[in-house]
Amino acid sequence: MSVAGTKGKEGKNLLSNIWGEVPKKQITAIMGPSGAGKSSLLNVLAGRTRTKGNLSVSSDVRLDNFKVDPTDVEVRKQIAFVAQDDSLPATSTPREAIRFSAKLRLPRSTTEEELDSLTETMLKELGLQHCADTFIGSALIKGISGGERKRTSVGVELVTKPAIVFLDEPTSGLDSYSASQVIDILHKVANAGSSVLFTIHQPSSEVFNAFDHLILLNKGLVMYNGSVKAVPDYFESRSHPVPPNFNPADWIMSVAQQIPTEQLKSDGFFEAQPVKGAAPAAEGRNALGDSVHSVKGDSKDFEKPGFLTQASMLYSRELKNLVRDKGSIAVRFGITIFLNLLFGIIFKDVGKQPNSDTTSIQSHFGALVMVVLSSMFGSAQPALFAIPDERPVFLREYSTNHYGVFAYFMARFTMEAIVTFFQVLVACMLCYFLIGFQANFAMFVLIIYLVAMSATAMGVFLGCSIEDAKMAQEFLPLLFVPQMLFAGFFVAVTLLPVWLQWVPYVCSLTYGIKLGLLAEFEGCAGDSSDPGFTNCNQIFTNVDVDPDEKWWYWLVLGIIFAVTRLLALYVLKKKASAFY
């Protein structure tokens, strides 16, 4: 595994001539200093890293001595990967997380009773019965402990009875007791028939001695490969004996870091080990070898749950998250209530004032603009942050074939549509009557709702395009400011530079404002005998509103919403496929 050089820089070998095996019914640890290549090796074996761009990967990976391609979908079905960060839904419980995985990853012929039984067995084996119905939690939501969260992550992956289990730093951030518990769980997994391979950085002596097999990496090379029990004799025979009462793990790491590589080679480390030749595949034998735990994928009994099941499970989880995350929903609706009450108080009854008064009609127009802007901000911002926040969970579940991108996208869209509707309804009920808007109430709600959903679509698109919530926050001005500048209420469209006059036509806020103005002032602008005709007409001219093109405004607003949503779906699928 190597990275090609660029701009005159030399390339770099990340892993060179790595060899070893993961014996059945044993747990194998990969150790080494930071930068030794532990995670890189694990990702190659798990099929999460492949040749791409400047990265070149050349490997010979065997499963039961049969050569396989770890990036192949059928091979990856036999692999469970538990990442270092526990990517689990914060408001789910261990019971729900394990059952969710089992429901979507096991054959659709599996009955509900069998799923319940498997879940209970998994909770018992992992020692999670006492916290089975407690929230998993996150930085902002109180939940189970770090060790319990790690065991839940293991349980989520074990429901498919994988041939191999890979874990990246499974004891990271855990105290010694919790780390020992995790290692005990891994022994149970190995004894059940799965091969277990994991990376670990600096284990305690108790944890280290609990390993069966060790692969020690140093600068992308294999420094030691063999039984953990043989480590002291191996290092002593090479003039680096483990001092008395010293943690062997600490000692071998110290030797690897402090002694120059050339000296270690002369001392007898970095032994070359030829890889066994591949046995010829017997006719009719599964190409993956005897370790495959499932039958052929073309059996009807082993068909995975379909789109409707995936979408309904995701929707149910989204609904539970909405109900359980009371803090977020309270803040969202609390801000909506506060702002629209404030608008109602500040602009009280301005909608009932005569349009013939210039000050009154400007205030009326300003009230409409503030309500529309508030709905855009209040709905787009949560949507923008939601995707980056859920990205680790989505990527883990998508990569392990829980569900498709479209099912995930539709479940999120359904929940966003429902929450946004009630948010808009609450806002309109508060401000509509206080301000005295003249539009039909149902039409007013519909216009505000479409603006909010279009803004939500833009937020989702931007959220799918970036990787984390912090970056999403930096992009907020990009989402809002251009729309505000080009919507026509700060500066008349006719006064914009000629080369920028096309921009308002691709902004959803532009059409929302135009529809709102038509709903509020269309009668006034159409009657030349009305004293307010001139004022209404002037506003229509400034914002470039044409009553005869109302149908066009509705159509374009709908097109912007649909296109942005589809682009978000495309970007999400592309990034998810590229990530793994």
Rosetta blueprint (number, residue, H / E / L):
1 M L
2 S E
3 V E
4 A L
5 G L
6 T L
7 K L
8 G L
9 K L
10 E L
11 G L
12 K E
13 N E
14 L L
15 L L
16 S L
17 N L
18 I L
19 W L
20 G L
21 E L
22 V L
23 P L
24 K L
25 K L
26 Q L
27 I E
28 T E
29 A E
30 I E
31 M E
32 G L
33 P L
34 S L
35 G L
36 A L
37 G L
38 K H
39 S H
40 S H
41 L H
42 L H
43 N H
44 V H
45 L H
46 A L
47 G L
48 R L
49 T L
50 R L
51 T L
52 K E
53 G L
54 N L
55 L E
56 S E
57 V L
58 S L
59 S L
60 D L
61 V E
62 R E
63 L E
64 D L
65 N L
66 F E
67 K E
68 V E
69 D L
70 P L
71 T L
72 D L
73 V H
74 E H
75 V H
76 R H
77 K L
78 Q L
79 I E
80 A E
81 F E
82 V E
83 A L
84 Q L
85 D L
86 D L
87 S L
88 L L
89 P L
90 A L
91 T L
92 S L
93 T L
94 P H
95 R H
96 E H
97 A H
98 I H
99 R H
100 F H
101 S H
102 A H
103 K H
104 L H
105 R H
106 L L
107 P L
108 R L
109 S L
110 T L
111 T L
112 E H
113 E H
114 E H
115 L H
116 D H
117 S H
118 L H
119 T H
120 E H
121 T H
122 M H
123 L H
124 K H
125 E H
126 L L
127 G L
128 L L
129 Q H
130 H H
131 C H
132 A L
133 D L
134 T L
135 F L
136 I L
137 G L
138 S L
139 A L
140 L L
141 I L
142 K L
143 G L
144 I L
145 S L
146 G H
147 G H
148 E H
149 R H
150 K H
151 R H
152 T H
153 S H
154 V H
155 G H
156 V H
157 E H
158 L H
159 V L
160 T L
161 K L
162 P L
163 A L
164 I E
165 V E
166 F E
167 L E
168 D E
169 E L
170 P L
171 T L
172 S L
173 G L
174 L L
175 D L
176 S H
177 Y H
178 S H
179 A H
180 S H
181 Q H
182 V H
183 I H
184 D H
185 I H
186 L H
187 H H
188 K H
189 V H
190 A H
191 N H
192 A L
193 G L
194 S L
195 S E
196 V E
197 L E
198 F E
199 T E
200 I L
201 H L
202 Q L
203 P L
204 S L
205 S H
206 E H
207 V H
208 F H
209 N H
210 A L
211 F L
212 D L
213 H E
214 L E
215 I E
216 L E
217 L E
218 N E
219 K L
220 G L
221 L E
222 V E
223 M E
224 Y E
225 N E
226 G E
227 S E
228 V L
229 K L
230 A L
231 V H
232 P H
233 D H
234 Y H
235 F H
236 E H
237 S L
238 R L
239 S L
240 H L
241 P L
242 V L
243 P L
244 P L
245 N L
246 F L
247 N L
248 P H
249 A H
250 D H
251 W H
252 I H
253 M H
254 S H
255 V H
256 A H
257 Q H
258 Q H
259 I L
260 P L
261 T H
262 E H
263 Q H
264 L H
265 K H
266 S H
267 D H
268 G L
269 F L
270 F L
271 E L
272 A L
273 Q L
274 P L
275 V L
276 K L
277 G L
278 A L
279 A L
280 P L
281 A L
282 A L
283 E L
284 G L
285 R L
286 N L
287 A L
288 L L
289 G L
290 D L
291 S L
292 V L
293 H L
294 S L
295 V L
296 K L
297 G L
298 D L
299 S L
300 K H
301 D H
302 F H
303 E L
304 K L
305 P L
306 G L
307 F H
308 L H
309 T H
310 Q H
311 A H
312 S H
313 M H
314 L H
315 Y H
316 S H
317 R H
318 E H
319 L H
320 K H
321 N H
322 L H
323 V H
324 R H
325 D L
326 K H
327 G H
328 S H
329 I H
330 A H
331 V H
332 R H
333 F H
334 G H
335 I H
336 T H
337 I H
338 F H
339 L H
340 N H
341 L H
342 L H
343 F H
344 G H
345 I H
346 I H
347 F L
348 K L
349 D L
350 V H
351 G H
352 K H
353 Q L
354 P L
355 N L
356 S L
357 D L
358 T H
359 T H
360 S H
361 I H
362 Q H
363 S H
364 H H
365 F H
366 G H
367 A H
368 L H
369 V H
370 M H
371 V H
372 V H
373 L H
374 S H
375 S H
376 M H
377 F H
378 G H
379 S H
380 A H
381 Q H
382 P H
383 A H
384 L H
385 F H
386 A H
387 I H
388 P H
389 D H
390 E H
391 R H
392 P H
393 V H
394 F H
395 L H
396 R H
397 E H
398 Y H
399 S H
400 T L
401 N L
402 H L
403 Y L
404 G L
405 V H
406 F H
407 A H
408 Y H
409 F H
410 M H
411 A H
412 R H
413 F H
414 T H
415 M H
416 E H
417 A H
418 I H
419 V H
420 T H
421 F H
422 F H
423 Q H
424 V H
425 L H
426 V H
427 A H
428 C H
429 M H
430 L H
431 C H
432 Y H
433 F H
434 L H
435 I H
436 G L
437 F L
438 Q L
439 A L
440 N L
441 F H
442 A H
443 M H
444 F H
445 V H
446 L H
447 I H
448 I H
449 Y H
450 L H
451 V H
452 A H
453 M H
454 S H
455 A H
456 T H
457 A H
458 M H
459 G H
460 V H
461 F H
462 L H
463 G H
464 C H
465 S H
466 I L
467 E L
468 D L
469 A H
470 K H
471 M H
472 A H
473 Q H
474 E H
475 F L
476 L H
477 P H
478 L H
479 L H
480 F H
481 V H
482 P H
483 Q H
484 M H
485 L H
486 F H
487 A L
488 G L
489 F L
490 F L
491 V L
492 A L
493 V H
494 T H
495 L H
496 L L
497 P L
498 V H
499 W H
500 L H
501 Q L
502 W L
503 V H
504 P H
505 Y H
506 V H
507 C L
508 S H
509 L H
510 T H
511 Y H
512 G H
513 I H
514 K H
515 L H
516 G H
517 L H
518 L H
519 A H
520 E H
521 F H
522 E H
523 G H
524 C H
525 A H
526 G L
527 D L
528 S L
529 S L
530 D L
531 P L
532 G L
533 F H
534 T H
535 N H
536 C H
537 N H
538 Q H
539 I H
540 F H
541 T H
542 N H
543 V H
544 D L
545 V L
546 D L
547 P H
548 D H
549 E H
550 K H
551 W H
552 W H
553 Y H
554 W H
555 L H
556 V H
557 L H
558 G H
559 I H
560 I H
561 F H
562 A H
563 V H
564 T H
565 R H
566 L H
567 L H
568 A H
569 L H
570 Y H
571 V H
572 L H
573 K H
574 K H
575 K H
576 A H
577 S H
578 A H
579 F H
580 Y L
